Amino acid sequence: MPPHLDGSQIRLIVFDLDGVITDERPYWDSAREAVREIQAGLVASRSVCEGLPESLLYWLKNRAVNSNWDVAFVAVCAALYSSGRNLDLVALGRIGARFPNGSAQAADGVPHWSGRQQGPDAFFDPATPTGAELIRYAGVKLASVLPPEIRYIVEYGGPLWDLCQRRCQEIHNFRMLSGTAKHTSVLGQERVVEILSELRVNCGCCLGVATGRPKQEAMDALNDLGLLPFFDPNRIVTHNDVADAQRILGTSGKPSQLGKPHPFILLRAIYPDLALHTLLGQSIVLENHAWVAFVGDTLSDVLAAKAARAWSLCVVGAVANPVARQERREQLLASGCDLVLDSIAELPPVMLSNHQRTGWNEKHS
C-alpha cells in the first residue's frame, strides 16, 4: 500500500459495478451480437465483418470507453471505415431516416460508395484520444470518408450511435429475460457478501455505487445477487442520474457531458442531498475528499476519482488475459491510480487499521 494512503481515514467507499463487483461479460456478449448484426446490415461482404474482437474490447476499456453501446459504436465505426467499397451507403442512409438527428435526410437513392479499402491500422493511431473524445473521434473519422449529405448519421450521439445503444439494450434485455444471460459476481456471490460485510462491519465504511448502467439494470443486479442491503440507497448513482442532470443543465443553457470521467457521478454519491448547481459548484469540486475511495477498473474511473479529489483504487481481476491484465495494471498506475488490486477481496486489509473508527457509517448511512 502506498505510504500516503491511510485506510483508516476512508469513511465512504463508492464502487463501480461492471468488472469490479458484477461480471461484465453478459454486456460484452450483447455488444458483440449488436456489432455483428449492424455490420452485417451495412457491409455488402461478410468477409470484412469482424465483430468485436477481445483485443479491441480491452484496448477501448483501457482508454476509458466503458459502456457496451459506446464500445459497439466505436467498433462499428472502425469496421465501416475499413470496409471501403463494401460499405452500403443506401443502408446507412436508411438508418438516418429511421433515427433522424440533423437537418439533412439521407435518401434511399444514395449510391454505393466506390472508395478504396482502408486498412484497420488507418483508423486508430498513437494520437487517438481517450474517453468521450475517442468516441467522438470514431464518428468524425468515419464521417471523413463519407459523402457530406450523410455524415451526420455517424456523429457521436447521432443515428448510428442511437442504433448501437438501442440494439445493445434490446439484445441484453432479451438475453436476461430468456435466461441466456444472468447476473453473476466476479468472485462468486458468497465471497462478495463476505467482503462487503467486512467493509461495513469491521472497517466501519459506508458503501455506495457509481455506475454507468441504467438504474433498473443496476438495481436488478444488486438485488439478484443479494448485495443491495449493503449499500446506502441514497448513494446508488446510475446512468439515469447522469441523463437527468444533463437535461437540467441543457434547459438552463449549460449543456454538459457528465458521464465518467467527469466527477459528477462520484460527487452525487458523496453528496446525495445537494442541489445540482451546488454539487457542480467550484467549492465542492475543489473540496478535498480524502475520506472517500472510488473503486473501479478503468482509466475513466481513475480520472473521475482524481477530478473529485478522492482516492482512486482499481482492480484488474476481471481481465482474464494475462498480457491484458499486465497492460491494465501498468496503465492504471501510469494514469495516477493510488492503488491497483487483483480484486475487491484485498480491500478489507487496506481499510483496516489500529485506529478507532468514529461511527461515521452509522451516522450517515
Secondary structure by P-SEA (a helix, b strand, c coil): cccccccccccbbbbbcccccccaaaaaaaaaaaaaaaaaaccccccccccccaaaaaaaaaaccccaaaaaaaaaaaaaaaccccccaaaaaaaaaaccccccccccccccccccccccccccccccccaaaaaaaaaaaaacccccccccccccccaaaaaaaaaaaaaaaaaaaaccbbbbccccaaaaaaaaaaaccccbbbbbbbbcccaaaaaaaaaaacccccccccccccaaaaaaaaaaaaaaccccccccccaaaaaaaacccccccccccccccccccccbbbbbccaaaaaaaaaaccbbbbbccccccaaaaaaaaaaaaaacccccccccccccccccccccccccccccc
